[in-house]
Amino acid sequence: MKRLFAVTLILTIAFAYFIYIPLPSTVSEPWKLMILAGTFRGFMQMGTVAHTLGLTHHTDVLNLVASSFGLLGSESSENLRVSDTAFAGVEVRVFQSTLREAGELKRGVVYIHGGGWALGSARSGSYDCLCRKLAKDLDAVVVSVEYRLAPDVHFPVQYDDVLQASRHFLQPEVLAQYSVDPDRVAVSGDSAGGNLAAAVAQQVAIDDSIAIKFKVQALIYPVLQALDFNTPSYQESQNVPILYRTVMIQFWLEYLAADPEHLHALLLNNHTAQDQNQVASARAKVDWVRLLPPSVQKQYKPVVQPRGTPRILEEVPGLLDPRASPLLAERDVLVQVPQAYILTCEHDVLRDDGLMYGQRLQEAGVTVTHDHYEGGFHGCISFAFWPTYFSVGIQSMQNYIAWLDKNL
């Protein structure tokens, strides 16, 4: 009995050591987040080991683990028809509310899942559940885009997939096929999906060949720039799960097909140093000293190197491409984009991306609703469902849907 007790105690201490990480006092349900983060760290370490041994790419391991938890089939339910199809060659899952009589017009939502342009699926449990709830609560048709992922493809393929699917859905005959009101279509997404939603919203807004435009854009903790990895939120929340600063940079490097060895240089903002003349105009668009309120800046100072690494911008031109970084769009583009909803979380490295974009949109005359969660962390809406049920995820999801219900 004593031996069993000793073994149990040792395993408990080891488990607590692996799970425990210091978290901000205001983060929602910290112990639950620690367990979630510990699980993610374990999967990430498995991927790193497999990648180091040359067995497979580390993101393939993460996607394999995610799929083992279940990619849901296109099963219809009461008042909801679900089907898998393709729009302009891009796979999509369509959720159609059947609450209205045949022929009555419904609202439409193009939804783009997150996952660092490398993970996730429209068929995964959390996104399937979210899109089902969107379709039911809004009495809408929701098109969830199954865009291709890194490392199999890189920028701009993910962007092109979402743009092509959106262009197809926005055609008058297609909207009519799904009984969608052409004046009530939204584009939305979370994290990397928020990045793609913002970029596609910009392109649709300025493309004269697209007659029907999005009415609103709803961006959930979007990633919007890769020029400053030392904003106050990147500095403050760099070690807060589930999105760490180094992991976000790794996602960027994979998305842009860049050398992983650039990670350290990007951590130091070497790619935007003062001697990098080609980035001067872009740097002004991520000037958080001007764009962020003092209450957010706190004690943090800008990290601007006097001398940088010029070959990074030469090797990775996507760093300055607004299709990859929507925050870098010119004002004459921003003035044309639709009304915006931007959801941010206090304990998220991407918080300031959303805040800066909201400020730039407002300066361009665009109506912006900013929804902020003091206890929130990156990805919280994905954990509003079984088995996690984070309260901040449930609250933020409900408010997000309520905004769409009111404004779409």
C-alpha positions in Angstrom: 0.0 0.0 0.0 2.8 2.4 0.9 4.5 1.6 -2.5 1.3 2.3 -4.4 0.8 5.6 -2.5 4.4 6.6 -3.3 4.0 5.8 -7.0 0.7 7.7 -7.1 2.3 10.7 -5.3 5.2 10.8 -7.7 2.9 10.5 -10.8 0.7 13.2 -9.4 3.6 15.5 -8.8 5.0 14.8 -12.3 1.6 15.4 -13.9 1.2 18.7 -11.9 4.7 19.8 -12.9 3.9 19.2 -16.6 0.5 20.8 -16.5 1.1 23.8 -14.3 2.1 27.0 -15.9 1.8 30.5 -14.4 -1.2 32.3 -15.9 -2.5 35.9 -15.6 -4.9 36.2 -12.6 -7.8 37.4 -14.8 -7.7 34.6 -17.4 -10.9 32.5 -17.6 -10.9 29.1 -15.7 -7.1 28.9 -15.4 -6.8 25.2 -14.3 -9.0 24.1 -17.2 -6.7 26.1 -19.5 -3.6 24.6 -18.0 -4.9 21.1 -18.7 -5.8 22.1 -22.3 -2.4 23.7 -22.8 -0.6 20.7 -21.4 -2.4 18.5 -23.9 -1.5 20.8 -26.7 2.1 20.9 -25.7 2.3 17.1 -25.6 0.9 16.9 -29.2 3.3 19.6 -30.3 6.3 17.8 -28.9 5.1 14.6 -30.6 5.1 16.6 -33.9 8.5 18.0 -33.2 10.0 14.6 -32.5 8.5 13.1 -35.7 9.7 16.1 -37.7 13.3 15.9 -36.3 13.4 12.1 -37.1 12.4 12.9 -40.6 9.2 10.8 -40.3 6.7 13.5 -41.3 6.0 17.2 -41.1 5.1 18.3 -37.6 1.8 19.8 -38.7 0.8 16.5 -40.3 1.1 15.0 -36.8 -1.1 17.7 -35.3 -3.7 17.3 -38.0 -3.6 13.5 -37.5 -4.2 13.9 -33.8 -7.0 16.4 -34.5 -8.7 14.1 -36.9 -8.5 11.2 -34.5 -10.8 13.2 -32.2 -13.3 13.1 -35.1 -14.0 14.8 -38.4 -17.8 14.9 -38.5 -19.8 13.7 -41.5 -22.3 16.0 -43.3 -25.2 14.8 -41.2 -28.4 16.8 -41.5 -30.6 17.4 -38.5 -33.9 18.9 -37.6 -34.3 22.3 -39.4 -30.8 22.0 -40.9 -29.6 20.5 -44.1 -25.8 19.8 -44.3 -23.9 18.9 -47.5 -20.4 18.7 -48.8 -19.8 20.1 -52.2 -17.3 22.3 -54.2 -17.4 25.9 -55.2 -15.2 26.7 -58.1 -13.1 23.6 -57.3 -12.8 24.5 -53.6 -14.3 22.1 -51.1 -17.0 23.6 -48.9 -19.5 22.3 -46.3 -22.8 24.0 -46.6 -25.2 24.4 -43.7 -28.7 25.4 -44.8 -31.4 26.4 -42.3 -34.8 24.9 -43.4 -36.9 27.0 -41.0 -38.3 29.3 -43.7 -40.7 28.2 -46.4 -39.1 27.2 -49.8 -38.3 30.3 -51.8 -38.0 32.7 -48.8 -34.7 34.5 -48.7 -32.2 33.8 -45.9 -29.0 35.4 -44.7 -25.7 34.0 -45.9 -22.3 33.6 -44.1 -19.0 32.5 -45.6 -17.0 31.1 -42.7 -13.3 30.4 -42.7 -11.8 28.3 -40.0 -8.6 29.1 -38.1 -5.5 27.0 -37.5 -2.4 29.0 -38.6 -3.2 28.3 -42.3 -1.9 24.7 -41.5 -4.4 23.1 -39.1 -8.1 22.6 -38.8 -11.0 21.7 -41.0 -14.5 22.7 -41.8 -15.3 19.1 -40.8 -13.8 19.2 -37.3 -16.1 19.1 -34.3 -15.7 22.6 -33.1 -16.2 24.3 -36.5 -19.0 22.0 -37.5 -20.8 22.8 -34.2 -20.2 26.5 -34.6 -21.5 26.6 -38.2 -24.5 24.5 -37.3 -25.3 27.0 -34.5 -24.8 30.0 -36.9 -27.1 28.5 -39.5 -29.8 27.7 -36.9 -29.6 30.9 -34.8 -29.4 33.2 -37.8 -31.8 31.1 -40.0 -29.0 31.3 -42.6 -27.0 29.5 -45.1 -23.4 29.0 -43.9 -20.6 28.1 -46.3 -17.6 26.7 -44.4 -14.6 26.7 -46.7 -12.2 23.7 -46.7 -9.2 25.6 -48.1 -6.0 23.7 -48.7 -3.4 23.8 -45.9 0.4 24.2 -45.3 2.8 22.4 -45.7 1.2 21.0 -48.8 0.5 24.5 -50.1 1.6 28.0 -49.2 0.6 31.6 -49.6 -1.3 32.7 -51.7 -3.0 29.4 -52.2 -5.1 29.5 -49.0 -6.1 33.1 -49.9 -7.0 32.1 -53.5 -9.1 29.2 -52.3 -11.2 31.3 -50.0 -11.5 34.1 -52.6 -12.6 31.6 -55.3 -15.2 30.0 -53.1 -16.5 33.4 -52.1 -16.7 34.7 -55.6 -18.7 31.6 -56.6 -21.1 31.9 -53.7 -21.6 35.6 -54.4 -22.9 35.0 -58.0 -26.6 35.9 -58.3 -27.6 32.5 -59.6 -25.8 30.7 -56.8 -27.3 32.8 -54.1 -30.7 32.2 -55.7 -30.1 28.5 -55.7 -29.6 28.6 -52.0 -32.4 31.2 -51.4 -29.9 33.7 -50.0 -30.7 37.5 -49.9 -27.8 39.1 -52.0 -28.0 42.2 -49.7 -27.4 40.1 -46.5 -24.1 38.1 -46.9 -21.3 38.1 -44.4 -17.7 36.9 -44.4 -16.3 35.7 -41.1 -13.4 33.7 -39.6 -11.3 33.2 -36.6 -7.5 33.6 -36.2 -5.9 32.7 -39.5 -9.5 32.4 -40.8 -10.0 36.0 -39.7 -6.9 36.9 -41.6 -8.3 35.3 -44.8 -11.8 36.8 -44.1 -10.3 40.4 -43.8 -8.1 39.9 -46.9 -11.0 38.5 -49.0 -13.3 41.3 -47.8 -10.8 43.8 -49.1 -10.5 42.2 -52.5 -14.3 41.7 -53.0 -14.8 45.3 -52.0 -12.5 46.7 -54.7 -13.2 44.1 -57.4 -15.6 45.7 -59.9 -16.2 42.3 -61.5 -18.0 41.1 -58.4 -21.4 42.8 -58.4 -22.6 41.5 -55.0 -20.6 42.6 -52.0 -20.4 41.4 -48.5 -22.6 43.4 -46.1 -20.5 42.8 -43.0 -17.2 41.2 -42.0 -16.9 39.5 -38.6 -13.3 38.9 -37.5 -12.6 36.7 -34.4 -9.2 37.3 -32.8 -7.7 37.8 -36.3 -4.0 37.6 -37.2 -3.4 40.6 -39.5 0.3 41.5 -39.7 3.8 40.0 -39.6 6.0 43.1 -39.3 6.0 43.6 -35.5 6.2 40.6 -33.2 6.8 43.0 -30.2 3.5 44.8 -29.9 2.3 45.1 -26.3 0.2 42.0 -26.6 3.0 40.0 -28.2 5.2 41.0 -25.3 2.7 40.6 -22.5 1.1 37.3 -23.7 4.0 35.6 -25.4 3.8 32.6 -23.0 0.0 32.4 -22.6 -1.7 29.4 -24.1 -2.9 28.4 -26.5 -1.0 30.5 -29.0 2.5 31.3 -28.0 4.5 34.0 -29.8 7.1 31.6 -31.2 4.3 29.3 -32.5 2.6 32.2 -34.3 5.9 33.1 -36.0 6.4 29.5 -37.0 2.9 29.5 -38.6 3.8 32.7 -40.5 7.1 31.2 -41.8 5.3 28.1 -42.9 2.5 30.0 -44.6 4.9 32.2 -46.5 7.2 29.3 -47.4 10.1 30.9 -45.5 13.2 29.5 -44.0 12.4 28.4 -40.3 15.8 29.8 -39.4 14.3 33.3 -39.7 12.4 32.8 -36.5 15.0 34.4 -34.2 15.4 37.4 -36.5 11.6 38.0 -36.6 11.4 37.7 -32.8 13.8 40.7 -32.7 12.0 42.6 -35.4 15.2 42.5 -37.5 13.1 42.4 -40.7 11.7 45.9 -40.0 14.9 47.6 -38.8 15.4 51.3 -39.4 17.9 50.5 -42.2 15.3 48.5 -44.2 14.0 51.3 -46.5 11.6 49.1 -48.3 9.5 48.6 -45.2 9.2 52.3 -44.1 5.7 52.9 -45.5 4.4 49.6 -44.2 5.9 50.2 -40.8 3.7 53.3 -40.3 0.6 51.1 -40.7 1.6 49.0 -37.7 2.7 51.9 -35.6 1.0 50.8 -32.3 2.3 53.9 -30.4 -0.2 55.9 -32.5 -2.9 53.2 -33.1 -3.3 51.8 -29.6 -4.7 53.6 -26.6 -2.3 54.3 -23.7 -4.2 51.8 -21.5 -3.2 49.0 -23.8 0.4 50.2 -24.4 1.1 50.1 -20.6 4.8 50.1 -19.9 5.8 48.4 -23.1 8.2 50.1 -25.6 8.5 49.6 -29.4 11.3 47.2 -30.5 13.0 48.9 -33.5 16.4 47.7 -34.4 18.9 50.2 -36.0 20.2 47.5 -38.3 18.5 44.5 -39.6 18.6 41.5 -41.9 17.8 42.7 -45.4 17.7 39.3 -47.0 14.6 38.4 -45.1 12.3 40.8 -47.0 14.0 39.8 -50.3 13.5 36.1 -49.6 10.0 36.5 -48.1 8.2 39.2 -50.1 4.8 38.0 -48.6 5.7 39.8 -45.4 4.7 43.1 -47.2 1.8 41.7 -49.2 -1.6 43.0 -47.9 -3.2 39.7 -49.1 -1.2 38.1 -46.3 -1.2 41.0 -43.9 -4.6 42.9 -44.3 -3.4 45.6 -41.8 -1.0 46.8 -44.5 -3.8 47.7 -47.0 -3.9 51.3 -48.3 -6.5 53.7 -47.0 -8.2 53.8 -50.5 -8.9 50.1 -50.0 -10.1 50.3 -46.4 -12.7 53.0 -47.2 -14.5 50.4 -49.4 -14.7 47.5 -47.0 -17.9 46.6 -45.2 -18.9 47.3 -41.6 -16.7 45.3 -39.3 -17.0 43.3 -36.0 -13.7 42.6 -34.4 -13.5 40.3 -31.3 -10.3 40.4 -29.3 -9.1 38.7 -26.1 -7.0 40.3 -23.4 -4.6 37.3 -23.0 -3.9 36.8 -26.7 -0.7 37.7 -28.7 -3.0 38.8 -31.5 -5.1 41.3 -29.4 -3.3 44.3 -30.8 -3.6 43.2 -34.4 -7.3 43.4 -34.1 -7.2 46.7 -32.2 -4.9 48.4 -34.8 -7.0 47.2 -37.7 -10.2 48.5 -36.0 -8.5 51.9 -35.5 -7.4 52.0 -39.1 -10.8 51.1 -40.4 -12.5 53.7 -38.2 -10.0 56.3 -39.5 -11.1 55.3 -43.0 -14.7 55.9 -42.1 -15.8 52.3 -41.6 -18.2 51.4 -38.8 -16.5 49.1 -36.3 -17.8 47.2 -33.4 -15.1 46.1 -31.0 -15.9 43.2 -28.6 -13.2 42.6 -26.0 -13.0 39.9 -23.4 -10.8 40.6 -20.3 -10.7 36.9 -19.4 -10.4 35.6 -22.9 -7.5 33.7 -24.5 -6.8 32.8 -28.1 -9.1 30.2 -29.6 -11.7 30.5 -26.8 -14.7 30.2 -29.1 -13.5 26.8 -30.3 -13.7 25.6 -26.7 -17.3 26.7 -26.2 -18.4 23.2 -27.0 -18.1 19.7 -25.5 -15.9 18.6 -23.8 -14.3 21.9 -22.7 -17.2 24.4 -22.3 -15.1 27.4 -21.3 -17.5 30.1 -20.0 -15.7 32.9 -21.9 -16.0 30.9 -25.1 -19.7 30.4 -24.7 -20.2 34.1 -23.8 -18.1 35.4 -26.7 -19.8 33.0 -29.2 -23.2 34.1 -28.1 -22.3 37.8 -28.4 -20.7 37.3 -31.8 -23.9 35.5 -33.2 -26.0 38.2 -31.6 -24.1 40.9 -33.4 -24.5 39.1 -36.7 -28.2 38.7 -36.0 -28.6 42.4 -35.5 -26.4 43.7 -38.3 -26.7 41.1 -41.1 
